Amino acid sequence: MGTAVDPFILERIPHRPPFLWLDRVLAVHPDCISAEKTVPRDLSIFQGHYPGYPLMPGVLLCEMVFQAGALLISEIMRNTADHDAGQDGVGGVPVLTRILGAKFKREVRPGDLLEITASLVERVGPAWFMKGTVKVGGKVAVQVEFACTSKGS
């Protein structure tokens, strides 16, 4: 079984297991957020990626950053009380629209504790330009830049 998920996360983004890749939020600041994820040792994807040498897929590491970014957008929208955003200041579901670049620097293995950060670079109308990292053992595993917009608002 996985780690219990922070209710803060469940209240703010629509992702749910088995596709929720954050366990807990460590800190929220006006333009950045940090969270953690412990990679489950028994994650079924390790049966095929790769048998005998299990590695966390890079695309899922990026997804962790994207989900942290969605949490940050949710907090910014709540804290600015954007009346154009909709009920309770929430502007719909953040949807990934662009990956501007990703760099994979270190392997992530079963049981690793990851620190995930996402920060706002710029907001242009409905577009949010962001960047983030995943660290393992204090060292960068992934860096990614991305953009998203809110859908369903």
DSSP file (Angstrom, degrees, kcal/mol; ACC not computed):
  #  RESIDUE AA STRUCTURE BP1 BP2  ACC     N-H-->O    O-->H-N    N-H-->O    O-->H-N    TCO  KAPPA ALPHA  PHI   PSI    X-CA   Y-CA   Z-CA
    1    1 A M              0   0    0      0, 0.0    41,-0.1     0, 0.0     3,-0.1   0.000 360.0 360.0 360.0 150.8    0.0    0.0    0.0
    2    2 A G        -     0   0    0      1,-0.2     2,-0.1    38,-0.1     3,-0.1  -0.200 360.0 -81.1 -82.9 176.5    1.0    3.6   -0.7
    3    3 A T        -     0   0    0     35,-0.3    -1,-0.2     1,-0.1     2,-0.1  -0.468  54.9 -93.5 -75.0 147.3    1.6    6.4    1.7
    4    4 A A        -     0   0    0     -2,-0.1     2,-0.4     1,-0.1    -1,-0.1  -0.384  44.1-122.2 -62.6 140.6   -1.5    8.4    2.9
    5    5 A V        -     0   0    0      1,-0.1    19,-0.2    -3,-0.1    18,-0.1  -0.708  22.5-109.2 -92.4 136.2   -2.2   11.4    0.8
    6    6 A D    >>  -     0   0    0     17,-2.9     4,-1.4    -2,-0.4     3,-1.3  -0.415  20.7-136.6 -58.4 125.5   -2.3   14.9    2.3
    7    7 A P  H 3> S+     0   0    0      0, 0.0     4,-2.1     0, 0.0     5,-0.2   0.805 102.1  69.7 -57.2 -29.4   -5.9   16.2    2.2
    8    8 A F  H 34 S+     0   0    0      1,-0.2     4,-0.5     2,-0.2    16,-0.1   0.889 101.8  45.5 -52.6 -41.5   -4.5   19.5    1.0
    9    9 A I  H X> S+     0   0    0     -3,-1.3     4,-2.0     1,-0.2     3,-1.4   0.937 110.6  51.2 -68.9 -48.5   -3.7   17.8   -2.3
   10   10 A L  H 3< S+     0   0    0     -4,-1.4    -2,-0.2     1,-0.3    -1,-0.2   0.785 108.3  53.6 -63.2 -28.3   -7.1   16.0   -2.6
   11   11 A E  T 3< S+     0   0    0     -4,-2.1    -1,-0.3     1,-0.1    -2,-0.2   0.648 116.1  37.4 -78.4 -15.4   -9.0   19.3   -2.0
   12   12 A R  T <4 S+     0   0    0     -3,-1.4    -2,-0.2    -4,-0.5    -1,-0.1   0.704 112.8  39.4-116.9 -24.3   -7.2   21.1   -4.8
   13   13 A I     <  -     0   0    0     -4,-2.0    -1,-0.2     2,-0.2    80,-0.1  -0.943  66.6-132.7-129.2 154.5   -6.5   18.9   -7.8
   14   14 A P        +     0   0    0      0, 0.0    -4,-0.1     0, 0.0    -1,-0.1   0.575  66.7 117.7 -82.1  -8.1   -8.6   16.2   -9.4
   15   15 A H        +     0   0    0     -6,-0.1    -2,-0.2    52,-0.1     5,-0.1  -0.297  39.7 177.6 -63.0 141.5   -5.9   13.6   -9.6
   16   16 A R    >   -     0   0    0      3,-0.0     3,-2.5     5,-0.0     5,-0.0  -0.954  31.2 -43.9-139.9 157.1   -6.5   10.4   -7.7
   17   17 A P  T 3  S+     0   0    0      0, 0.0     4,-0.1     0, 0.0     0, 0.0  -0.339 118.9  33.6 -56.3 142.4   -4.7    7.1   -7.2
   18   18 A P  T 3  S+     0   0    0      0, 0.0    -3,-0.0     0, 0.0     0, 0.0  -0.964 132.7  37.3 -91.2  11.8   -3.3    5.3   -9.1
   19   19 A F  S <  S+     0   0    0     -3,-2.5     2,-0.6     2,-0.0    -4,-0.0   0.001  85.8 107.0-113.8  30.8   -2.4    8.5  -11.0
   20   20 A L        -     0   0    0     -5,-0.1    44,-0.1     1,-0.1    -4,-0.0  -0.947  43.9-177.1-104.6 118.9   -1.7   10.8   -8.1
   21   21 A W        +     0   0    0     -2,-0.6     2,-0.4    42,-0.1    47,-0.1   0.025  54.5  77.4-111.6  25.6    2.0   11.3   -7.8
   22   22 A L        -     0   0    0      1,-0.1    15,-0.2    45,-0.1     3,-0.1  -0.996  46.0-177.6-131.3 140.3    2.3   13.5   -4.7
   23   23 A D        -     0   0    0     13,-3.0   -17,-2.9    -2,-0.4     2,-0.3   0.805  68.1  -3.3-100.8 -42.7    2.0   12.4   -1.1
   24   24 A R  E     -A   36   0A   0     12,-1.4    12,-2.7   -19,-0.2     2,-0.5  -0.996  60.6-120.5-154.4 152.1    2.3   15.6    0.9
   25   25 A V  E     -A   35   0A   0     -2,-0.3    10,-0.3    10,-0.2     3,-0.1  -0.820  19.7-175.5 -95.4 132.3    2.9   19.3    0.6
   26   26 A L  E     -     0   0A   0      8,-2.7     2,-0.3    -2,-0.5     9,-0.2   0.841  66.0  -9.0 -93.4 -42.0    6.0   20.7    2.4
   27   27 A A  E     -A   34   0A   0      7,-1.6     7,-2.5     2,-0.0     2,-0.4  -0.987  50.4-157.1-159.2 146.8    5.6   24.4    1.8
   28   28 A V  E     +A   33   0A   0     -2,-0.3     5,-0.2     5,-0.2    -3,-0.0  -0.997  17.4 174.6-129.0 126.9    3.6   26.9   -0.3
   29   29 A H  E >   -A   32   0A   0      3,-3.2     3,-0.6    -2,-0.4    -2,-0.0  -0.746  50.0 -90.7-121.0 170.6    4.8   30.3   -1.1
   30   30 A P  T 3  S+     0   0    0      0, 0.0     3,-0.1     0, 0.0    49,-0.1   0.813 123.4  15.7 -55.9 -31.7    3.3   33.0   -3.3
   31   31 A D  T 3  S+     0   0    0      1,-0.1    89,-2.5    88,-0.0     2,-0.3   0.273 125.3  42.7-129.1  13.7    5.1   31.8   -6.5
   32   32 A C  E <   -AB  29 119A   0     -3,-0.6    -3,-3.2    87,-0.2     2,-0.3  -0.994  52.3-164.0-155.5 160.9    6.4   28.3   -5.6
   33   33 A I  E     -AB  28 118A   0     85,-2.3    85,-2.0    -2,-0.3     2,-0.4  -0.986   5.1-158.0-142.6 148.0    5.5   25.0   -3.9
   34   34 A S  E     +AB  27 117A   0     -7,-2.5    -8,-2.7    -2,-0.3    -7,-1.6  -0.992  18.2 166.6-130.2 143.3    7.4   22.0   -2.6
   35   35 A A  E     -AB  25 116A   0     81,-2.9    81,-2.9    -2,-0.4     2,-0.3  -0.858  22.4-128.2-143.1 173.3    6.0   18.5   -2.1
   36   36 A E  E     -AB  24 115A   0    -12,-2.7   -13,-3.0    -2,-0.3   -12,-1.4  -0.924  14.1-175.7-129.5 155.3    7.2   15.0   -1.4
   37   37 A K  E     - B   0 114A   0     77,-1.7    77,-3.1    -2,-0.3     2,-0.6  -0.948  14.9-151.4-147.4 128.5    6.6   11.5   -2.9
   38   38 A T  E     - B   0 113A   0     -2,-0.3   -35,-0.3    75,-0.2    75,-0.2  -0.907  27.4-128.5 -95.8 122.4    7.9    8.2   -1.7
   39   39 A V        -     0   0    0     73,-2.9    72,-2.6    -2,-0.6   -18,-0.0  -0.596  26.8-121.9 -74.3 116.1    8.2    5.9   -4.6
   40   40 A P    >   -     0   0    0      0, 0.0     3,-1.0     0, 0.0    72,-0.1  -0.318   8.3-144.1 -61.6 136.6    6.4    2.7   -3.7
   41   41 A R  T 3  S+     0   0    0      1,-0.2    -2,-0.0    69,-0.2     5,-0.0   0.800  99.9  50.1 -68.5 -28.3    8.6   -0.4   -3.9
   42   42 A D  T 3  S+     0   0    0    -41,-0.1    -1,-0.2     3,-0.0     2,-0.1   0.156  74.0 145.4 -99.6  19.3    5.7   -2.5   -5.1
   43   43 A L    X   -     0   0    0     -3,-1.0     3,-1.8     1,-0.2     4,-0.2  -0.379  50.8-135.4 -59.5 127.1    4.6   -0.2   -7.9
   44   44 A S  G >  S+     0   0    0      1,-0.3     3,-1.8     2,-0.2     4,-0.3   0.761  97.2  70.2 -61.9 -26.7    3.3   -2.4  -10.7
   45   45 A I  G >> S+     0   0    0      1,-0.3     4,-1.4     2,-0.2     3,-1.4   0.756  84.8  70.7 -64.3 -21.2    5.1   -0.5  -13.4
   46   46 A F  G <4 S+     0   0    0     -3,-1.8    -1,-0.3     1,-0.3     7,-0.2   0.676  82.1  72.5 -69.9 -14.6    8.4   -1.8  -12.1
   47   47 A Q  G <4 S+     0   0    0     -3,-1.8    -1,-0.3    -4,-0.2    -2,-0.2   0.792 116.6  20.0 -65.9 -26.4    7.5   -5.2  -13.4
   48   48 A G  T <4 S+     0   0    0     -3,-1.4     2,-0.3    -4,-0.3    -2,-0.2   0.497 108.6  80.0-119.9  -7.4    8.1   -3.9  -16.9
   49   49 A H  S  < S-     0   0    0     -4,-1.4     6,-1.9     1,-0.3    -1,-0.2  -0.694 126.6 -29.0-132.3  80.6   10.3   -0.8  -16.4
   50   50 A Y    >   -     0   0    0      4,-0.4     3,-2.1    -2,-0.3    -1,-0.3   0.688  67.6-141.8-118.5 140.2   12.8   -2.6  -16.1
   51   51 A P  T 3  S+     0   0    0      0, 0.0    -4,-0.1     0, 0.0    -1,-0.1  -0.333  97.1  11.0 -56.9 129.3   12.7   -6.2  -14.8
   52   52 A G  T 3  S+     0   0    0     -6,-0.2    -5,-0.1    -3,-0.1    -6,-0.0   0.187 135.4  48.1  87.2 -18.1   15.7   -6.7  -12.7
   53   53 A Y  S <  S-     0   0    0     -3,-2.1     2,-0.1    -7,-0.2     0, 0.0  -0.479  81.3-160.8-149.6  71.0   16.6   -3.0  -12.6
   54   54 A P        +     0   0    0      0, 0.0    -4,-0.4     0, 0.0     2,-0.4  -0.345  12.7 178.5 -66.6 129.7   13.5   -1.0  -11.8
   55   55 A L        -     0   0    0     -6,-1.9    54,-0.2    54,-0.1    -2,-0.1  -0.982  33.2-116.5-128.6 140.7   13.5    2.7  -12.7
   56   56 A M        -     0   0    0     52,-2.9    52,-0.3    -2,-0.4     5,-0.1  -0.641  43.7-110.2 -71.9 125.7   10.8    5.3  -12.3
   57   57 A P    >>  -     0   0    0      0, 0.0     4,-1.5     0, 0.0     3,-0.9  -0.326  17.0-131.6 -61.0 137.4    9.8    6.4  -15.8
   58   58 A G  H 3> S+     0   0    0      1,-0.3     4,-2.4     2,-0.2     5,-0.2   0.837 105.4  61.1 -58.2 -35.9   10.9   10.0  -16.6
   59   59 A V  H 3> S+     0   0    0      1,-0.2     4,-1.9     2,-0.2    -1,-0.3   0.852 104.5  49.1 -63.1 -32.9    7.5   10.9  -17.8
   60   60 A L  H <> S+     0   0    0     -3,-0.9     4,-1.7     2,-0.2    -1,-0.2   0.822 107.1  54.8 -76.3 -30.8    6.0   10.1  -14.4
   61   61 A L  H  X S+     0   0    0     -4,-1.5     4,-1.4     2,-0.2    -2,-0.2   0.917 109.5  47.8 -64.1 -42.1    8.7   12.2  -12.7
   62   62 A C  H  X S+     0   0    0     -4,-2.4     4,-2.4     1,-0.2     3,-0.2   0.910 106.7  57.4 -62.2 -41.5    7.6   15.1  -15.0
   63   63 A E  H  X S+     0   0    0     -4,-1.9     4,-2.6     1,-0.2    -1,-0.2   0.860 100.4  57.9 -58.8 -35.6    4.0   14.4  -14.1
   64   64 A M  H  X S+     0   0    0     -4,-1.7     4,-2.1     1,-0.2    -1,-0.2   0.928 108.4  45.7 -59.0 -44.2    4.9   14.9  -10.4
   65   65 A V  H  X S+     0   0    0     -4,-1.4     4,-2.5    -3,-0.2    -2,-0.2   0.912 111.2  52.5 -64.8 -42.4    6.1   18.4  -11.2
   66   66 A F  H  X S+     0   0    0     -4,-2.4     4,-2.1     1,-0.2    -2,-0.2   0.901 109.7  48.9 -61.6 -40.9    3.0   19.1  -13.3
   67   67 A Q  H  X S+     0   0    0     -4,-2.6     4,-2.0     2,-0.2    -1,-0.2   0.890 110.0  51.0 -67.3 -38.6    0.8   18.0  -10.4
   68   68 A A  H  X S+     0   0    0     -4,-2.1     4,-2.2    -5,-0.2    -2,-0.2   0.901 109.3  52.2 -62.6 -39.3    2.7   20.3   -8.1
   69   69 A G  H  X S+     0   0    0     -4,-2.5     4,-2.6     2,-0.2    -2,-0.2   0.894 106.4  52.7 -62.0 -40.4    2.2   23.1  -10.6
   70   70 A A  H  X S+     0   0    0     -4,-2.1     4,-2.3     1,-0.2    -1,-0.2   0.896 108.5  50.9 -62.3 -39.9   -1.5   22.4  -10.6
   71   71 A L  H  X S+     0   0    0     -4,-2.0     4,-2.3     2,-0.2    -2,-0.2   0.919 109.8  49.9 -62.3 -43.3   -1.5   22.7   -6.8
   72   72 A L  H  X S+     0   0    0     -4,-2.2     4,-2.7     2,-0.2    -2,-0.2   0.925 110.0  49.7 -62.6 -44.8    0.3   26.0   -7.0
   73   73 A I  H  X S+     0   0    0     -4,-2.6     4,-2.7     1,-0.2     5,-0.2   0.923 109.5  52.8 -58.9 -44.1   -2.1   27.4   -9.6
   74   74 A S  H  X S+     0   0    0     -4,-2.3     4,-2.2     1,-0.2    -1,-0.2   0.917 111.2  46.2 -57.8 -44.5   -5.0   26.3   -7.3
   75   75 A E  H  X S+     0   0    0     -4,-2.3     4,-2.7     2,-0.2    -2,-0.2   0.907 111.6  50.5 -66.8 -42.0   -3.5   28.2   -4.4
   76   76 A I  H  X S+     0   0    0     -4,-2.7     4,-1.7     1,-0.2    -2,-0.2   0.931 112.0  48.2 -61.5 -44.1   -2.8   31.3   -6.4
   77   77 A M  H  X>S+     0   0    0     -4,-2.7     5,-1.1     1,-0.2     4,-0.7   0.901 113.5  47.1 -63.7 -41.2   -6.4   31.3   -7.7
   78   78 A R  H  <5S+     0   0    0     -4,-2.2     3,-0.4    -5,-0.2    -1,-0.2   0.907 114.1  47.2 -65.5 -41.5   -7.8   30.8   -4.2
   79   79 A N  H  <5S+     0   0    0     -4,-2.7    -1,-0.2     1,-0.2    -2,-0.2   0.719 112.4  47.5 -78.0 -21.3   -5.5   33.5   -2.7
   80   80 A T  H  <5S-     0   0    0     -4,-1.7    -1,-0.2    -5,-0.2     3,-0.2   0.553  95.8-140.1 -93.8  -7.6   -6.2   36.2   -5.3
   81   81 A A  T  <5 -     0   0    0     -4,-0.7     2,-0.8    -3,-0.4    -3,-0.2   0.921  22.0-162.4  48.2  50.2  -10.0   35.6   -5.1
   82   82 A D    > < -     0   0    0     -5,-1.1     3,-1.8     7,-0.4     4,-0.5  -0.510   8.6-163.8 -67.2 103.5  -10.1   35.9   -8.9
   83   83 A H  T 3  S+     0   0    0     -2,-0.8     3,-0.5     1,-0.3    -1,-0.2   0.721  87.0  59.1 -67.6 -20.4  -13.8   36.6   -9.5
   84   84 A D  T 3  S+     0   0    0      1,-0.2    -1,-0.3     5,-0.1     3,-0.1   0.615  92.2  72.6 -78.4 -11.3  -13.5   35.8  -13.2
   85   85 A A  S <  S-     0   0    0     -3,-1.8     2,-0.3     1,-0.3    -1,-0.2   0.753 103.2-114.1 -79.0 -23.6  -12.3   32.3  -12.2
   86   86 A G    >   +     0   0    0     -3,-0.5     3,-1.9    -4,-0.5    -1,-0.3  -0.792  64.4   2.7 123.0-169.4  -15.5   30.9  -11.1
   87   87 A Q  G >  S+     0   0    0     -2,-0.3     3,-1.7     1,-0.3    -3,-0.0  -0.256 131.0   0.7 -57.0 134.7  -17.1   29.7   -7.8
   88   88 A D  G 3  S-     0   0    0      1,-0.3    -1,-0.3    -7,-0.1    -7,-0.1   0.661 122.6 -74.1  60.1  20.3  -14.8   30.1   -4.8
   89   89 A G  G <  S+     0   0    0     -3,-1.9     2,-0.6     1,-0.2    -7,-0.4   0.585  96.3 134.7  75.4   8.2  -12.0   31.6   -6.9
   90   90 A V    <   -     0   0    0     -3,-1.7     2,-0.4    -9,-0.1    -1,-0.2  -0.832  44.0-156.3 -97.5 124.8  -11.1   28.3   -8.5
   91   91 A G        -     0   0    0     -2,-0.6    62,-0.3     1,-0.2    -5,-0.1  -0.206  44.6 -90.5 -96.6  42.4  -10.6   28.6  -12.3
   92   92 A G  S    S-     0   0    0     -2,-0.4    -1,-0.2    60,-0.2    60,-0.2  -0.355  70.9 -31.7  85.4-168.3  -11.2   25.0  -13.4
   93   93 A V  E     -C  151   0A   0     58,-2.4    58,-3.0    -3,-0.1     2,-0.3  -0.775  59.7-123.7 -93.8 124.6   -8.8   22.2  -13.9
   94   94 A P  E     -C  150   0A   0      0, 0.0     2,-0.4     0, 0.0    56,-0.3  -0.517  31.3-165.1 -66.3 129.6   -5.2   23.1  -14.9
   95   95 A V  E     -C  149   0A   0     54,-3.6    54,-2.0    -2,-0.3     2,-0.2  -0.971  22.4-115.6-122.3 131.4   -4.4   21.2  -18.1
   96   96 A L  E     +C  148   0A   0     -2,-0.4    52,-0.3    52,-0.2     3,-0.1  -0.436  37.1 168.0 -64.2 129.7   -0.9   20.8  -19.5
   97   97 A T  E     +     0   0A   0     50,-2.7     2,-0.3     1,-0.3    51,-0.2   0.576  60.5  14.6-118.2 -18.6   -0.5   22.6  -22.9
   98   98 A R  E     -C  147   0A   0     49,-1.7    49,-2.5     0, 0.0     2,-0.6  -0.961  47.4-154.0-160.8 138.0    3.2   22.5  -23.5
   99   99 A I  E     -C  146   0A   0     -2,-0.3    47,-0.3    47,-0.2     3,-0.1  -0.971  16.0-174.2-109.5 114.3    6.4   20.9  -22.3
  100  100 A L  E     -     0   0A   0     45,-1.9     2,-0.2    -2,-0.6    46,-0.2   0.704  63.0 -28.1 -85.3 -20.7    9.2   23.4  -23.1
  101  101 A G  E     -C  145   0A   0     44,-1.3    44,-2.5     2,-0.0     2,-0.4  -0.774  51.3-160.0 171.3 144.4   12.1   21.2  -22.1
  102  102 A A  E     -C  144   0A   0     -2,-0.2     2,-0.4    42,-0.2    42,-0.2  -0.999   4.1-165.8-139.1 137.7   13.0   18.4  -19.8
  103  103 A K  E     -C  143   0A   0     40,-2.8    40,-2.0    -2,-0.4     2,-0.6  -0.991   7.5-156.2-125.0 127.1   16.4   17.3  -18.6
  104  104 A F  E     +C  142   0A   0     -2,-0.4    38,-0.2    38,-0.2     3,-0.1  -0.911  24.5 159.2-106.3 118.4   16.9   13.9  -16.9
  105  105 A K        +     0   0    0     36,-3.2     2,-0.3    -2,-0.6    37,-0.2   0.623  56.7  24.3-116.4 -19.1   20.0   13.9  -14.7
  106  106 A R  S    S-     0   0    0     35,-1.3    -1,-0.3    33,-0.1     2,-0.1  -0.999  74.4-108.0-153.7 145.7   19.6   11.0  -12.2
  107  107 A E        -     0   0    0     -2,-0.3     2,-0.4    -3,-0.1   -52,-0.0  -0.441  23.4-150.0 -73.8 148.6   17.9    7.7  -11.8
  108  108 A V        -     0   0    0    -52,-0.3   -52,-2.9    -2,-0.1     3,-0.0  -0.990  19.1-170.8-119.9 129.8   14.9    7.3   -9.4
  109  109 A R    >   -     0   0    0     -2,-0.4     3,-2.0   -54,-0.2   -70,-0.2  -0.716  35.3 -72.1-118.9 164.2   14.5    3.9   -7.9
  110  110 A P  T 3  S+     0   0    0      0, 0.0   -69,-0.2     0, 0.0    -1,-0.1  -0.292 118.6  23.2 -54.7 136.5   11.8    2.1   -5.8
  111  111 A G  T 3  S+     0   0    0    -72,-2.6   -70,-0.1     1,-0.3     2,-0.0   0.257  87.5 140.7  90.2 -11.2   11.8    3.4   -2.2
  112  112 A D    <   -     0   0    0     -3,-2.0   -73,-2.9   -74,-0.1     2,-0.6  -0.357  49.3-135.1 -65.9 142.9   13.3    6.7   -3.0
  113  113 A L  E     -B   38   0A   0    -75,-0.2    24,-0.8    -3,-0.1     2,-0.4  -0.897  27.2-160.8 -96.9 123.0   12.0    9.8   -1.2
  114  114 A L  E     -BD  37 136A   0    -77,-3.1   -77,-1.7    -2,-0.6     2,-0.5  -0.826  15.6-151.2-110.2 142.2   11.6   12.6   -3.8
  115  115 A E  E     -BD  36 135A   0     20,-2.2    20,-2.7    -2,-0.4     2,-0.4  -0.967  18.9-166.1-109.1 124.6   11.3   16.4   -3.3
  116  116 A I  E     -BD  35 134A   0    -81,-2.9   -81,-2.9    -2,-0.5     2,-0.4  -0.921   6.9-177.8-114.0 131.2    9.2   18.0   -6.0
  117  117 A T  E     -BD  34 133A   0     16,-2.5    16,-1.4    -2,-0.4     2,-0.3  -0.959   6.3-178.1-127.1 149.7    9.1   21.8   -6.6
  118  118 A A  E     -BD  33 132A   0    -85,-2.0   -85,-2.3    -2,-0.4     2,-0.4  -0.993   6.7-174.5-141.2 140.5    7.2   23.9   -9.0
  119  119 A S  E     -BD  32 131A   0     12,-3.0    12,-2.0    -2,-0.3     2,-0.5  -0.988  27.4-115.0-138.9 149.9    7.4   27.6   -9.5
  120  120 A L  E     + D   0 130A   0    -89,-2.5    10,-0.2    -2,-0.4     3,-0.1  -0.679  27.1 175.9 -82.1 126.4    5.5   30.2  -11.5
  121  121 A V  E     -     0   0A   0      8,-3.0     2,-0.3    -2,-0.5     9,-0.2   0.836  67.2 -20.7 -93.0 -46.2    7.7   31.9  -14.1
  122  122 A E  E     - D   0 129A   0      7,-1.8     7,-3.4     2,-0.0     2,-0.5  -0.974  48.7-145.2-163.7 146.7    5.0   34.1  -15.7
  123  123 A R  E     - D   0 128A   0     -2,-0.3     2,-0.5     5,-0.2     5,-0.2  -0.988  16.2-179.5-118.2 125.8    1.3   34.3  -16.2
  124  124 A V  E >   - D   0 127A   0      3,-2.4     3,-2.5    -2,-0.5    -2,-0.0  -0.924  62.3 -60.8-126.0 103.6    0.0   35.6  -19.5
  125  125 A G  T 3  S-     0   0    0     -2,-0.5    -1,-0.0     1,-0.3     0, 0.0  -0.396 122.2 -11.9  57.1-125.5   -3.8   35.7  -19.6
  126  126 A P  T 3  S+     0   0    0      0, 0.0    24,-0.5     0, 0.0     2,-0.4   0.516 118.8  96.8 -83.1  -2.9   -5.0   32.2  -19.2
  127  127 A A  E <   -DE 124 149A   0     -3,-2.5    -3,-2.4    22,-0.1     2,-0.5  -0.715  55.5-162.5 -94.0 135.7   -1.5   30.7  -19.7
  128  128 A W  E     -DE 123 148A   0     20,-2.8    20,-1.8    -2,-0.4     2,-0.5  -0.971   4.6-158.9-115.8 117.8    0.7   29.8  -16.8
  129  129 A F  E     +DE 122 147A   0     -7,-3.4    -8,-3.0    -2,-0.5    -7,-1.8  -0.875  26.0 166.3-100.1 125.8    4.4   29.3  -17.6
  130  130 A M  E     -DE 120 146A   0     16,-3.3    16,-2.5    -2,-0.5     2,-0.3  -0.829  25.3-160.1-136.5 167.2    6.2   27.2  -14.9
  131  131 A K  E     +DE 119 145A   0    -12,-2.0   -12,-3.0    -2,-0.3     2,-0.3  -0.972  17.5 166.9-144.6 159.5    9.3   25.3  -14.1
  132  132 A G  E     -DE 118 144A   0     12,-2.4    12,-2.4    -2,-0.3     2,-0.3  -0.988  18.3-142.3-164.6 171.4   10.1   22.6  -11.6
  133  133 A T  E     -DE 117 143A   0    -16,-1.4   -16,-2.5    -2,-0.3     2,-0.4  -0.953   8.0-147.4-139.3 157.5   12.4   19.9  -10.4
  134  134 A V  E     -DE 116 142A   0      8,-2.2     7,-3.5    -2,-0.3     8,-1.7  -1.000  23.6-167.3-121.0 127.9   12.4   16.5   -8.8
  135  135 A K  E     -DE 115 140A   0    -20,-2.7   -20,-2.2    -2,-0.4     2,-0.4  -0.915  10.4-167.0-116.4 144.0   15.3   15.8   -6.4
  136  136 A V  E >  S-DE 114 139A   0      3,-2.8     3,-1.6    -2,-0.4   -22,-0.1  -0.996  82.1  -5.4-127.4 125.3   16.4   12.5   -4.9
  137  137 A G  T 3  S-     0   0    0    -24,-0.8    -1,-0.1    -2,-0.4     3,-0.1   0.820 130.8 -59.2  60.8  30.2   18.8   12.6   -2.0
  138  138 A G  T 3  S+     0   0    0      1,-0.2     2,-0.4   -23,-0.0    -1,-0.3   0.451 116.7 110.4  79.6   0.3   19.1   16.3   -2.5
  139  139 A K  E <  S- E   0 136A   0     -3,-1.6    -3,-2.8     1,-0.0    -1,-0.2  -0.878  77.3-101.8-112.9 143.2   20.3   16.0   -6.1
  140  140 A V  E     + E   0 135A   0     -2,-0.4    -5,-0.3    -5,-0.2     3,-0.1  -0.399  38.4 169.3 -65.8 126.6   18.4   17.0   -9.2
  141  141 A A  E    S+     0   0A   0     -7,-3.5   -36,-3.2     1,-0.4   -35,-1.3   0.749  70.6  10.3 -99.4 -39.9   16.9   14.0  -11.0
  142  142 A V  E     -CE 104 134A   0     -8,-1.7    -8,-2.2   -38,-0.2    -1,-0.4  -0.999  54.6-170.2-143.7 141.0   14.7   16.0  -13.4
  143  143 A Q  E     +CE 103 133A   0    -40,-2.0   -40,-2.8    -2,-0.3     2,-0.3  -0.996  19.8 173.5-124.8 136.4   14.3   19.6  -14.5
  144  144 A V  E     -CE 102 132A   0    -12,-2.4   -12,-2.4    -2,-0.4     2,-0.4  -1.000  22.5-157.0-146.4 142.6   11.3   20.6  -16.6
  145  145 A E  E     +CE 101 131A   0    -44,-2.5   -45,-1.9    -2,-0.3   -44,-1.3  -0.941  30.2 157.1-114.1 141.5    9.7   23.8  -18.0
  146  146 A F  E     -CE  99 130A   0    -16,-2.5   -16,-3.3    -2,-0.4     2,-0.3  -0.950  29.5-140.1-156.5 170.2    6.0   23.7  -19.0
  147  147 A A  E     +CE  98 129A   0    -49,-2.5   -50,-2.7    -2,-0.3   -49,-1.7  -0.968  19.5 173.0-136.9 153.3    2.9   25.7  -19.6
  148  148 A C  E     -CE  96 128A   0    -20,-1.8   -20,-2.8    -2,-0.3     2,-0.3  -0.972  14.9-152.9-151.6 165.5   -0.8   25.0  -18.8
  149  149 A T  E     -CE  95 127A   0    -54,-2.0   -54,-3.6    -2,-0.3     2,-0.5  -0.901  30.8-103.4-133.1 164.9   -4.2   26.7  -18.9
  150  150 A S  E     -C   94   0A   0    -24,-0.5     2,-0.3    -2,-0.3     3,-0.3  -0.805  35.6-163.5 -94.1 128.9   -7.3   26.1  -16.8
  151  151 A K  E     +C   93   0A   0    -58,-3.0   -58,-2.4    -2,-0.5     0, 0.0  -0.798  64.2  30.3-108.3 151.4  -10.1   24.2  -18.5
  152  152 A G              0   0    0     -2,-0.3   -60,-0.2   -60,-0.2    -1,-0.2   0.621 360.0 360.0  82.5  13.3  -13.7   24.0  -17.5
  153  153 A S              0   0    0    -62,-0.3   -61,-0.1    -3,-0.3    -2,-0.1   0.473 360.0 360.0 -89.9 360.0  -14.0   27.5  -16.0
